[in-house]
Amino acid sequence: MTVSKERQLYDEIRELRAILERIEALLEERLLGIDEPLRDEVEVIREYEADKEKGKVELVNLDDILGKRDD
């Protein structure tokens, strides 16, 4: 993979991770009862939690995906 494509992929993955972290923060906020979640949000939260318990949701180190090392 060329360096520019690798960098683009790295940037896109970092952006996706940031989005996921914002979603998780929203989930935590709703689960703590600050705001009552809507019916569809409750369903999505349950699906997310079930997937997380089953190991289907996992954050990974981007360097591991890209094969970079701290040499």
mmCIF file of the N, C-alpha and C atoms, coordinates in Angstrom:
data_MODEL
# 
_entry.id   MODEL 
# 
loop_
_atom_site.group_PDB 
_atom_site.id 
_atom_site.type_symbol 
_atom_site.label_atom_id 
_atom_site.label_alt_id 
_atom_site.label_comp_id 
_atom_site.label_asym_id 
_atom_site.label_entity_id 
_atom_site.label_seq_id 
_atom_site.pdbx_PDB_ins_code 
_atom_site.Cartn_x 
_atom_site.Cartn_y 
_atom_site.Cartn_z 
_atom_site.occupancy 
_atom_site.B_iso_or_equiv 
_atom_site.pdbx_formal_charge 
_atom_site.auth_seq_id 
_atom_site.auth_comp_id 
_atom_site.auth_asym_id 
_atom_site.auth_atom_id 
_atom_site.pdbx_PDB_model_num 
ATOM 1   N N  . MET A 1 1  ? 0.859   -1.170  0.000  1.00 0.00 ? 1  MET A N  1 
ATOM 2   C CA . MET A 1 1  ? 0.000   0.000   0.000  1.00 0.00 ? 1  MET A CA 1 
ATOM 3   C C  . MET A 1 1  ? 0.905   1.234   0.000  1.00 0.00 ? 1  MET A C  1 
ATOM 4   N N  . THR A 1 2  ? 0.546   2.214   -0.823 1.00 0.00 ? 2  THR A N  1 
ATOM 5   C CA . THR A 1 2  ? 1.364   3.418   -0.878 1.00 0.00 ? 2  THR A CA 1 
ATOM 6   C C  . THR A 1 2  ? 1.188   4.233   0.392  1.00 0.00 ? 2  THR A C  1 
ATOM 7   N N  . VAL A 1 3  ? 2.174   5.072   0.636  1.00 0.00 ? 3  VAL A N  1 
ATOM 8   C CA . VAL A 1 3  ? 2.176   5.880   1.858  1.00 0.00 ? 3  VAL A CA 1 
ATOM 9   C C  . VAL A 1 3  ? 0.957   6.792   1.895  1.00 0.00 ? 3  VAL A C  1 
ATOM 10  N N  . SER A 1 4  ? 0.585   7.402   0.769  1.00 0.00 ? 4  SER A N  1 
ATOM 11  C CA . SER A 1 4  ? -0.547  8.331   0.754  1.00 0.00 ? 4  SER A CA 1 
ATOM 12  C C  . SER A 1 4  ? -1.867  7.600   1.018  1.00 0.00 ? 4  SER A C  1 
ATOM 13  N N  . LYS A 1 5  ? -2.030  6.420   0.446  1.00 0.00 ? 5  LYS A N  1 
ATOM 14  C CA . LYS A 1 5  ? -3.245  5.640   0.698  1.00 0.00 ? 5  LYS A CA 1 
ATOM 15  C C  . LYS A 1 5  ? -3.285  5.173   2.148  1.00 0.00 ? 5  LYS A C  1 
ATOM 16  N N  . GLU A 1 6  ? -2.133  4.779   2.665  1.00 0.00 ? 6  GLU A N  1 
ATOM 17  C CA . GLU A 1 6  ? -2.048  4.342   4.050  1.00 0.00 ? 6  GLU A CA 1 
ATOM 18  C C  . GLU A 1 6  ? -2.407  5.488   4.989  1.00 0.00 ? 6  GLU A C  1 
ATOM 19  N N  . ARG A 1 7  ? -1.913  6.670   4.688  1.00 0.00 ? 7  ARG A N  1 
ATOM 20  C CA . ARG A 1 7  ? -2.209  7.850   5.504  1.00 0.00 ? 7  ARG A CA 1 
ATOM 21  C C  . ARG A 1 7  ? -3.699  8.187   5.443  1.00 0.00 ? 7  ARG A C  1 
ATOM 22  N N  . GLN A 1 8  ? -4.283  8.094   4.247  1.00 0.00 ? 8  GLN A N  1 
ATOM 23  C CA . GLN A 1 8  ? -5.707  8.378   4.078  1.00 0.00 ? 8  GLN A CA 1 
ATOM 24  C C  . GLN A 1 8  ? -6.532  7.371   4.884  1.00 0.00 ? 8  GLN A C  1 
ATOM 25  N N  . LEU A 1 9  ? -6.165  6.107   4.807  1.00 0.00 ? 9  LEU A N  1 
ATOM 26  C CA . LEU A 1 9  ? -6.864  5.065   5.568  1.00 0.00 ? 9  LEU A CA 1 
ATOM 27  C C  . LEU A 1 9  ? -6.723  5.324   7.059  1.00 0.00 ? 9  LEU A C  1 
ATOM 28  N N  . TYR A 1 10 ? -5.544  5.673   7.493  1.00 0.00 ? 10 TYR A N  1 
ATOM 29  C CA . TYR A 1 10 ? -5.295  5.982   8.905  1.00 0.00 ? 10 TYR A CA 1 
ATOM 30  C C  . TYR A 1 10 ? -6.174  7.140   9.364  1.00 0.00 ? 10 TYR A C  1 
ATOM 31  N N  . ASP A 1 11 ? -6.247  8.206   8.551  1.00 0.00 ? 11 ASP A N  1 
ATOM 32  C CA . ASP A 1 11 ? -7.067  9.370   8.896  1.00 0.00 ? 11 ASP A CA 1 
ATOM 33  C C  . ASP A 1 11 ? -8.547  9.008   8.961  1.00 0.00 ? 11 ASP A C  1 
ATOM 34  N N  . GLU A 1 12 ? -9.017  8.215   8.010  1.00 0.00 ? 12 GLU A N  1 
ATOM 35  C CA . GLU A 1 12 ? -10.425 7.817   7.996  1.00 0.00 ? 12 GLU A CA 1 
ATOM 36  C C  . GLU A 1 12 ? -10.761 6.949   9.212  1.00 0.00 ? 12 GLU A C  1 
ATOM 37  N N  . ILE A 1 13 ? -9.865  6.058   9.578  1.00 0.00 ? 13 ILE A N  1 
ATOM 38  C CA . ILE A 1 13 ? -10.094 5.200   10.741 1.00 0.00 ? 13 ILE A CA 1 
ATOM 39  C C  . ILE A 1 13 ? -10.096 6.036   12.017 1.00 0.00 ? 13 ILE A C  1 
ATOM 40  N N  . ARG A 1 14 ? -9.207  7.012   12.113 1.00 0.00 ? 14 ARG A N  1 
ATOM 41  C CA . ARG A 1 14 ? -9.190  7.906   13.285 1.00 0.00 ? 14 ARG A CA 1 
ATOM 42  C C  . ARG A 1 14 ? -10.491 8.686   13.379 1.00 0.00 ? 14 ARG A C  1 
ATOM 43  N N  . GLU A 1 15 ? -11.011 9.136   12.240 1.00 0.00 ? 15 GLU A N  1 
ATOM 44  C CA . GLU A 1 15 ? -12.271 9.873   12.228 1.00 0.00 ? 15 GLU A CA 1 
ATOM 45  C C  . GLU A 1 15 ? -13.422 8.970   12.669 1.00 0.00 ? 15 GLU A C  1 
ATOM 46  N N  . LEU A 1 16 ? -13.441 7.742   12.187 1.00 0.00 ? 16 LEU A N  1 
ATOM 47  C CA . LEU A 1 16 ? -14.478 6.788   12.599 1.00 0.00 ? 16 LEU A CA 1 
ATOM 48  C C  . LEU A 1 16 ? -14.397 6.500   14.097 1.00 0.00 ? 16 LEU A C  1 
ATOM 49  N N  . ARG A 1 17 ? -13.199 6.384   14.599 1.00 0.00 ? 17 ARG A N  1 
ATOM 50  C CA . ARG A 1 17 ? -13.027 6.133   16.032 1.00 0.00 ? 17 ARG A CA 1 
ATOM 51  C C  . ARG A 1 17 ? -13.557 7.311   16.855 1.00 0.00 ? 17 ARG A C  1 
ATOM 52  N N  . ALA A 1 18 ? -13.295 8.527   16.396 1.00 0.00 ? 18 ALA A N  1 
ATOM 53  C CA . ALA A 1 18 ? -13.798 9.718   17.086 1.00 0.00 ? 18 ALA A CA 1 
ATOM 54  C C  . ALA A 1 18 ? -15.324 9.735   17.082 1.00 0.00 ? 18 ALA A C  1 
ATOM 55  N N  . ILE A 1 19 ? -15.906 9.361   15.961 1.00 0.00 ? 19 ILE A N  1 
ATOM 56  C CA . ILE A 1 19 ? -17.367 9.297   15.873 1.00 0.00 ? 19 ILE A CA 1 
ATOM 57  C C  . ILE A 1 19 ? -17.896 8.254   16.845 1.00 0.00 ? 19 ILE A C  1 
ATOM 58  N N  . LEU A 1 20 ? -17.264 7.098   16.889 1.00 0.00 ? 20 LEU A N  1 
ATOM 59  C CA . LEU A 1 20 ? -17.691 6.036   17.801 1.00 0.00 ? 20 LEU A CA 1 
ATOM 60  C C  . LEU A 1 20 ? -17.581 6.493   19.253 1.00 0.00 ? 20 LEU A C  1 
ATOM 61  N N  . GLU A 1 21 ? -16.528 7.198   19.581 1.00 0.00 ? 21 GLU A N  1 
ATOM 62  C CA . GLU A 1 21 ? -16.370 7.685   20.950 1.00 0.00 ? 21 GLU A CA 1 
ATOM 63  C C  . GLU A 1 21 ? -17.466 8.685   21.309 1.00 0.00 ? 21 GLU A C  1 
ATOM 64  N N  . ARG A 1 22 ? -17.870 9.526   20.339 1.00 0.00 ? 22 ARG A N  1 
ATOM 65  C CA . ARG A 1 22 ? -18.969 10.466  20.599 1.00 0.00 ? 22 ARG A CA 1 
ATOM 66  C C  . ARG A 1 22 ? -20.285 9.710   20.789 1.00 0.00 ? 22 ARG A C  1 
ATOM 67  N N  . ILE A 1 23 ? -20.482 8.667   19.997 1.00 0.00 ? 23 ILE A N  1 
ATOM 68  C CA . ILE A 1 23 ? -21.692 7.852   20.145 1.00 0.00 ? 23 ILE A CA 1 
ATOM 69  C C  . ILE A 1 23 ? -21.712 7.184   21.511 1.00 0.00 ? 23 ILE A C  1 
ATOM 70  N N  . GLU A 1 24 ? -20.580 6.652   21.930 1.00 0.00 ? 24 GLU A N  1 
ATOM 71  C CA . GLU A 1 24 ? -20.510 6.013   23.249 1.00 0.00 ? 24 GLU A CA 1 
ATOM 72  C C  . GLU A 1 24 ? -20.774 7.025   24.364 1.00 0.00 ? 24 GLU A C  1 
ATOM 73  N N  . ALA A 1 25 ? -20.266 8.244   24.212 1.00 0.00 ? 25 ALA A N  1 
ATOM 74  C CA . ALA A 1 25 ? -20.521 9.272   25.219 1.00 0.00 ? 25 ALA A CA 1 
ATOM 75  C C  . ALA A 1 25 ? -22.009 9.586   25.280 1.00 0.00 ? 25 ALA A C  1 
ATOM 76  N N  . LEU A 1 26 ? -22.647 9.656   24.134 1.00 0.00 ? 26 LEU A N  1 
ATOM 77  C CA . LEU A 1 26 ? -24.087 9.896   24.097 1.00 0.00 ? 26 LEU A CA 1 
ATOM 78  C C  . LEU A 1 26 ? -24.836 8.745   24.760 1.00 0.00 ? 26 LEU A C  1 
ATOM 79  N N  . LEU A 1 27 ? -24.409 7.530   24.473 1.00 0.00 ? 27 LEU A N  1 
ATOM 80  C CA . LEU A 1 27 ? -25.038 6.361   25.095 1.00 0.00 ? 27 LEU A CA 1 
ATOM 81  C C  . LEU A 1 27 ? -24.914 6.422   26.614 1.00 0.00 ? 27 LEU A C  1 
ATOM 82  N N  . GLU A 1 28 ? -23.731 6.731   27.087 1.00 0.00 ? 28 GLU A N  1 
ATOM 83  C CA . GLU A 1 28 ? -23.518 6.820   28.533 1.00 0.00 ? 28 GLU A CA 1 
ATOM 84  C C  . GLU A 1 28 ? -24.386 7.917   29.140 1.00 0.00 ? 28 GLU A C  1 
ATOM 85  N N  . GLU A 1 29 ? -24.481 9.038   28.458 1.00 0.00 ? 29 GLU A N  1 
ATOM 86  C CA . GLU A 1 29 ? -25.301 10.145  28.955 1.00 0.00 ? 29 GLU A CA 1 
ATOM 87  C C  . GLU A 1 29 ? -26.760 9.708   29.064 1.00 0.00 ? 29 GLU A C  1 
ATOM 88  N N  . ARG A 1 30 ? -27.236 9.023   28.048 1.00 0.00 ? 30 ARG A N  1 
ATOM 89  C CA . ARG A 1 30 ? -28.632 8.574   28.056 1.00 0.00 ? 30 ARG A CA 1 
ATOM 90  C C  . ARG A 1 30 ? -28.841 7.487   29.106 1.00 0.00 ? 30 ARG A C  1 
ATOM 91  N N  . LEU A 1 31 ? -27.864 6.611   29.252 1.00 0.00 ? 31 LEU A N  1 
ATOM 92  C CA . LEU A 1 31 ? -27.999 5.518   30.219 1.00 0.00 ? 31 LEU A CA 1 
ATOM 93  C C  . LEU A 1 31 ? -27.956 6.030   31.656 1.00 0.00 ? 31 LEU A C  1 
ATOM 94  N N  . LEU A 1 32 ? -27.273 7.150   31.885 1.00 0.00 ? 32 LEU A N  1 
ATOM 95  C CA . LEU A 1 32 ? -27.203 7.717   33.227 1.00 0.00 ? 32 LEU A CA 1 
ATOM 96  C C  . LEU A 1 32 ? -28.469 8.476   33.594 1.00 0.00 ? 32 LEU A C  1 
ATOM 97  N N  . GLY A 1 33 ? -29.355 8.640   32.641 1.00 0.00 ? 33 GLY A N  1 
ATOM 98  C CA . GLY A 1 33 ? -30.627 9.274   32.936 1.00 0.00 ? 33 GLY A CA 1 
ATOM 99  C C  . GLY A 1 33 ? -30.630 10.780  32.870 1.00 0.00 ? 33 GLY A C  1 
ATOM 100 N N  . ILE A 1 34 ? -29.599 11.369  32.307 1.00 0.00 ? 34 ILE A N  1 
ATOM 101 C CA . ILE A 1 34 ? -29.577 12.820  32.156 1.00 0.00 ? 34 ILE A CA 1 
ATOM 102 C C  . ILE A 1 34 ? -30.750 13.232  31.264 1.00 0.00 ? 34 ILE A C  1 
ATOM 103 N N  . ASP A 1 35 ? -30.921 12.536  30.182 1.00 0.00 ? 35 ASP A N  1 
ATOM 104 C CA . ASP A 1 35 ? -32.064 12.699  29.290 1.00 0.00 ? 35 ASP A CA 1 
ATOM 105 C C  . ASP A 1 35 ? -32.686 11.329  29.101 1.00 0.00 ? 35 ASP A C  1 
ATOM 106 N N  . GLU A 1 36 ? -33.981 11.291  29.056 1.00 0.00 ? 36 GLU A N  1 
ATOM 107 C CA . GLU A 1 36 ? -34.643 10.016  28.804 1.00 0.00 ? 36 GLU A CA 1 
ATOM 108 C C  . GLU A 1 36 ? -34.469 9.655   27.329 1.00 0.00 ? 36 GLU A C  1 
ATOM 109 N N  . PRO A 1 37 ? -34.003 8.449   27.053 1.00 0.00 ? 37 PRO A N  1 
ATOM 110 C CA . PRO A 1 37 ? -33.824 8.056   25.656 1.00 0.00 ? 37 PRO A CA 1 
ATOM 111 C C  . PRO A 1 37 ? -35.164 7.805   24.973 1.00 0.00 ? 37 PRO A C  1 
ATOM 112 N N  . LEU A 1 38 ? -35.162 8.044   23.685 1.00 0.00 ? 38 LEU A N  1 
ATOM 113 C CA . LEU A 1 38 ? -36.339 7.746   22.884 1.00 0.00 ? 38 LEU A CA 1 
ATOM 114 C C  . LEU A 1 38 ? -36.446 6.242   22.684 1.00 0.00 ? 38 LEU A C  1 
ATOM 115 N N  . ARG A 1 39 ? -37.619 5.789   22.271 1.00 0.00 ? 39 ARG A N  1 
ATOM 116 C CA . ARG A 1 39 ? -37.859 4.350   22.112 1.00 0.00 ? 39 ARG A CA 1 
ATOM 117 C C  . ARG A 1 39 ? -36.861 3.709   21.140 1.00 0.00 ? 39 ARG A C  1 
ATOM 118 N N  . ASP A 1 40 ? -36.618 4.355   20.008 1.00 0.00 ? 40 ASP A N  1 
ATOM 119 C CA . ASP A 1 40 ? -35.681 3.788   19.040 1.00 0.00 ? 40 ASP A CA 1 
ATOM 120 C C  . ASP A 1 40 ? -34.249 3.808   19.575 1.00 0.00 ? 40 ASP A C  1 
ATOM 121 N N  . GLU A 1 41 ? -33.926 4.798   20.400 1.00 0.00 ? 41 GLU A N  1 
ATOM 122 C CA . GLU A 1 41 ? -32.596 4.850   21.002 1.00 0.00 ? 41 GLU A CA 1 
ATOM 123 C C  . GLU A 1 41 ? -32.401 3.710   21.996 1.00 0.00 ? 41 GLU A C  1 
ATOM 124 N N  . VAL A 1 42 ? -33.443 3.395   22.745 1.00 0.00 ? 42 VAL A N  1 
ATOM 125 C CA . VAL A 1 42 ? -33.365 2.292   23.705 1.00 0.00 ? 42 VAL A CA 1 
ATOM 126 C C  . VAL A 1 42 ? -33.072 0.994   22.961 1.00 0.00 ? 42 VAL A C  1 
ATOM 127 N N  . GLU A 1 43 ? -33.731 0.790   21.838 1.00 0.00 ? 43 GLU A N  1 
ATOM 128 C CA . GLU A 1 43 ? -33.522 -0.432  21.061 1.00 0.00 ? 43 GLU A CA 1 
ATOM 129 C C  . GLU A 1 43 ? -32.082 -0.515  20.542 1.00 0.00 ? 43 GLU A C  1 
ATOM 130 N N  . VAL A 1 44 ? -31.577 0.587   20.029 1.00 0.00 ? 44 VAL A N  1 
ATOM 131 C CA . VAL A 1 44 ? -30.208 0.601   19.502 1.00 0.00 ? 44 VAL A CA 1 
ATOM 132 C C  . VAL A 1 44 ? -29.205 0.393   20.634 1.00 0.00 ? 44 VAL A C  1 
ATOM 133 N N  . ILE A 1 45 ? -29.461 0.991   21.789 1.00 0.00 ? 45 ILE A N  1 
ATOM 134 C CA . ILE A 1 45 ? -28.582 0.813   22.941 1.00 0.00 ? 45 ILE A CA 1 
ATOM 135 C C  . ILE A 1 45 ? -28.530 -0.650  23.349 1.00 0.00 ? 45 ILE A C  1 
ATOM 136 N N  . ARG A 1 46 ? -29.673 -1.284  23.394 1.00 0.00 ? 46 ARG A N  1 
ATOM 137 C CA . ARG A 1 46 ? -29.716 -2.718  23.750 1.00 0.00 ? 46 ARG A CA 1 
ATOM 138 C C  . ARG A 1 46 ? -28.944 -3.557  22.749 1.00 0.00 ? 46 ARG A C  1 
ATOM 139 N N  . GLU A 1 47 ? -29.110 -3.263  21.464 1.00 0.00 ? 47 GLU A N  1 
ATOM 140 C CA . GLU A 1 47 ? -28.378 -3.993  20.427 1.00 0.00 ? 47 GLU A CA 1 
ATOM 141 C C  . GLU A 1 47 ? -26.872 -3.789  20.586 1.00 0.00 ? 47 GLU A C  1 
ATOM 142 N N  . TYR A 1 48 ? -26.479 -2.546  20.828 1.00 0.00 ? 48 TYR A N  1 
ATOM 143 C CA . TYR A 1 48 ? -25.060 -2.234  21.004 1.00 0.00 ? 48 TYR A CA 1 
ATOM 144 C C  . TYR A 1 48 ? -24.484 -2.981  22.205 1.00 0.00 ? 48 TYR A C  1 
ATOM 145 N N  . GLU A 1 49 ? -25.199 -2.937  23.329 1.00 0.00 ? 49 GLU A N  1 
ATOM 146 C CA . GLU A 1 49 ? -24.709 -3.609  24.533 1.00 0.00 ? 49 GLU A CA 1 
ATOM 147 C C  . GLU A 1 49 ? -24.618 -5.117  24.330 1.00 0.00 ? 49 GLU A C  1 
ATOM 148 N N  . ALA A 1 50 ? -25.606 -5.698  23.650 1.00 0.00 ? 50 ALA A N  1 
ATOM 149 C CA . ALA A 1 50 ? -25.580 -7.134  23.375 1.00 0.00 ? 50 ALA A CA 1 
ATOM 150 C C  . ALA A 1 50 ? -24.388 -7.483  22.486 1.00 0.00 ? 50 ALA A C  1 
ATOM 151 N N  . ASP A 1 51 ? -24.158 -6.671  21.453 1.00 0.00 ? 51 ASP A N  1 
ATOM 152 C CA . ASP A 1 51 ? -23.019 -6.912  20.567 1.00 0.00 ? 51 ASP A CA 1 
ATOM 153 C C  . ASP A 1 51 ? -21.699 -6.752  21.317 1.00 0.00 ? 51 ASP A C  1 
ATOM 154 N N  . LYS A 1 52 ? -21.629 -5.773  22.212 1.00 0.00 ? 52 LYS A N  1 
ATOM 155 C CA . LYS A 1 52 ? -20.411 -5.549  22.980 1.00 0.00 ? 52 LYS A CA 1 
ATOM 156 C C  . LYS A 1 52 ? -20.144 -6.733  23.910 1.00 0.00 ? 52 LYS A C  1 
ATOM 157 N N  . GLU A 1 53 ? -21.194 -7.261  24.553 1.00 0.00 ? 53 GLU A N  1 
ATOM 158 C CA . GLU A 1 53 ? -21.037 -8.423  25.437 1.00 0.00 ? 53 GLU A CA 1 
ATOM 159 C C  . GLU A 1 53 ? -20.583 -9.652  24.659 1.00 0.00 ? 53 GLU A C  1 
ATOM 160 N N  . LYS A 1 54 ? -21.056 -9.787  23.429 1.00 0.00 ? 54 LYS A N  1 
ATOM 161 C CA . LYS A 1 54 ? -20.691 -10.931 22.593 1.00 0.00 ? 54 LYS A CA 1 
ATOM 162 C C  . LYS A 1 54 ? -19.315 -10.767 21.947 1.00 0.00 ? 54 LYS A C  1 
ATOM 163 N N  . GLY A 1 55 ? -18.711 -9.601  22.173 1.00 0.00 ? 55 GLY A N  1 
ATOM 164 C CA . GLY A 1 55 ? -17.383 -9.370  21.608 1.00 0.00 ? 55 GLY A CA 1 
ATOM 165 C C  . GLY A 1 55 ? -17.407 -8.906  20.167 1.00 0.00 ? 55 GLY A C  1 
ATOM 166 N N  . LYS A 1 56 ? -18.555 -8.483  19.674 1.00 0.00 ? 56 LYS A N  1 
ATOM 167 C CA . LYS A 1 56 ? -18.657 -8.017  18.297 1.00 0.00 ? 56 LYS A CA 1 
ATOM 168 C C  . LYS A 1 56 ? -18.205 -6.570  18.144 1.00 0.00 ? 56 LYS A C  1 
ATOM 169 N N  . VAL A 1 57 ? -18.141 -5.819  19.253 1.00 0.00 ? 57 VAL A N  1 
ATOM 170 C CA . VAL A 1 57 ? -17.719 -4.426  19.232 1.00 0.00 ? 57 VAL A CA 1 
ATOM 171 C C  . VAL A 1 57 ? -16.410 -4.344  19.984 1.00 0.00 ? 57 VAL A C  1 
ATOM 172 N N  . GLU A 1 58 ? -15.406 -3.825  19.305 1.00 0.00 ? 58 GLU A N  1 
ATOM 173 C CA . GLU A 1 58 ? -14.086 -3.780  19.927 1.00 0.00 ? 58 GLU A CA 1 
ATOM 174 C C  . GLU A 1 58 ? -13.269 -2.645  19.305 1.00 0.00 ? 58 GLU A C  1 
ATOM 175 N N  . LEU A 1 59 ? -12.630 -1.860  20.137 1.00 0.00 ? 59 LEU A N  1 
ATOM 176 C CA . LEU A 1 59 ? -11.716 -0.845  19.644 1.00 0.00 ? 59 LEU A CA 1 
ATOM 177 C C  . LEU A 1 59 ? -10.328 -1.459  19.570 1.00 0.00 ? 59 LEU A C  1 
ATOM 178 N N  . VAL A 1 60 ? -9.641  -1.172  18.502 1.00 0.00 ? 60 VAL A N  1 
ATOM 179 C CA . VAL A 1 60 ? -8.302  -1.710  18.326 1.00 0.00 ? 60 VAL A CA 1 
ATOM 180 C C  . VAL A 1 60 ? -7.332  -0.572  18.069 1.00 0.00 ? 60 VAL A C  1 
ATOM 181 N N  . ASN A 1 61 ? -6.083  -0.829  18.346 1.00 0.00 ? 61 ASN A N  1 
ATOM 182 C CA . ASN A 1 61 ? -5.031  0.148   18.117 1.00 0.00 ? 61 ASN A CA 1 
ATOM 183 C C  . ASN A 1 61 ? -4.805  0.275   16.616 1.00 0.00 ? 61 ASN A C  1 
ATOM 184 N N  . LEU A 1 62 ? -4.836  1.505   16.096 1.00 0.00 ? 62 LEU A N  1 
ATOM 185 C CA . LEU A 1 62 ? -4.667  1.719   14.663 1.00 0.00 ? 62 LEU A CA 1 
ATOM 186 C C  . LEU A 1 62 ? -3.289  1.275   14.171 1.00 0.00 ? 62 LEU A C  1 
ATOM 187 N N  . ASP A 1 63 ? -2.284  1.433   15.006 1.00 0.00 ? 63 ASP A N  1 
ATOM 188 C CA . ASP A 1 63 ? -0.947  0.997   14.600 1.00 0.00 ? 63 ASP A CA 1 
ATOM 189 C C  . ASP A 1 63 ? -0.911  -0.514  14.383 1.00 0.00 ? 63 ASP A C  1 
ATOM 190 N N  . ASP A 1 64 ? -1.690  -1.263  15.167 1.00 0.00 ? 64 ASP A N  1 
ATOM 191 C CA . ASP A 1 64 ? -1.749  -2.706  14.974 1.00 0.00 ? 64 ASP A CA 1 
ATOM 192 C C  . ASP A 1 64 ? -2.383  -3.048  13.624 1.00 0.00 ? 64 ASP A C  1 
ATOM 193 N N  . ILE A 1 65 ? -3.399  -2.290  13.223 1.00 0.00 ? 65 ILE A N  1 
ATOM 194 C CA . ILE A 1 65 ? -4.066  -2.541  11.951 1.00 0.00 ? 65 ILE A CA 1 
ATOM 195 C C  . ILE A 1 65 ? -3.142  -2.220  10.793 1.00 0.00 ? 65 ILE A C  1 
ATOM 196 N N  . LEU A 1 66 ? -2.428  -1.112  10.905 1.00 0.00 ? 66 LEU A N  1 
ATOM 197 C CA . LEU A 1 66 ? -1.560  -0.666  9.829  1.00 0.00 ? 66 LEU A CA 1 
ATOM 198 C C  . LEU A 1 66 ? -0.192  -1.333  9.858  1.00 0.00 ? 66 LEU A C  1 
ATOM 199 N N  . GLY A 1 67 ? 0.074   -2.088  10.913 1.00 0.00 ? 67 GLY A N  1 
ATOM 200 C CA . GLY A 1 67 ? 1.332   -2.810  10.985 1.00 0.00 ? 67 GLY A CA 1 
ATOM 201 C C  . GLY A 1 67 ? 2.525   -1.926  11.344 1.00 0.00 ? 67 GLY A C  1 
ATOM 202 N N  . LYS A 1 68 ? 2.263   -0.794  11.954 1.00 0.00 ? 68 LYS A N  1 
ATOM 203 C CA . LYS A 1 68 ? 3.368   0.099   12.333 1.00 0.00 ? 68 LYS A CA 1 
ATOM 204 C C  . LYS A 1 68 ? 3.942   -0.329  13.660 1.00 0.00 ? 68 LYS A C  1 
ATOM 205 N N  . ARG A 1 69 ? 5.227   -0.057  13.807 1.00 0.00 ? 69 ARG A N  1 
ATOM 206 C CA . ARG A 1 69 ? 5.916   -0.407  15.047 1.00 0.00 ? 69 ARG A CA 1 
ATOM 207 C C  . ARG A 1 69 ? 6.716   0.783   15.521 1.00 0.00 ? 69 ARG A C  1 
ATOM 208 N N  . ASP A 1 70 ? 6.956   0.836   16.818 1.00 0.00 ? 70 ASP A N  1 
ATOM 209 C CA . ASP A 1 70 ? 7.799   1.883   17.403 1.00 0.00 ? 70 ASP A CA 1 
ATOM 210 C C  . ASP A 1 70 ? 9.246   1.410   17.420 1.00 0.00 ? 70 ASP A C  1 
ATOM 211 N N  . ASP A 1 71 ? 9.869   1.371   16.269 1.00 0.00 ? 71 ASP A N  1 
ATOM 212 C CA . ASP A 1 71 ? 11.264  0.897   16.189 1.00 0.00 ? 71 ASP A CA 1 
ATOM 213 C C  . ASP A 1 71 ? 12.236  1.991   16.427 1.00 0.00 ? 71 ASP A C  1 
# 
